[in-house]
Amino acid sequence: MLMVFFGEYEMSLTSGARLVLPKKVREAIGGNEFVLTKGFDECLFGYGVGDWHQRSAEFMSRSLIDTEQLGIRRMVFSGAVYIKYDEQGRFVLPKQLSVYAHVETSVVIAGVGDHFEVWGAENWKKYMSSTQNIVDQKL
């Protein structure tokens, strides 16, 4: 069954760096565990465990001679963490990942089709504003 992540959810980080994964995202994951890792544009990428294993194989097939590909592998694998959440979808956001994504108190979780992303809310707003400018220019 294909997992499709969609929607935009603004959430608050609680004390103890706890975050709630929205129900629609949990439904797409299909279990109580997912993988979170460093993504591009200073956000985090989230994958269901089965999908992560498939994507890991794709990353592993990339050349180590190509320094750009090696850099991507380093970023993605060094930041990867398996995370379990409770019945209400609560989990602790690892410190190194929250620092990387500039997550402070307000967070946006965005579905991106084949994965979901976790953004610091201010960075998300800046990104969406710049993206809207690009879209407006294309129209």
Secondary structure, 3 states (H helix, E strand, C coil): CCCCECCEEEEECECCCEEECCHHHHHHHCCCEEEEEECCCCCEEEEEHHHHHHHHHHHHCCCCCCHHHHHHHHHHHHHCEEEECCCCCEEECCHHHHHHCCCCCEEEEEECECCEEEEEHHHHHHHHHHHHHHHHHHC
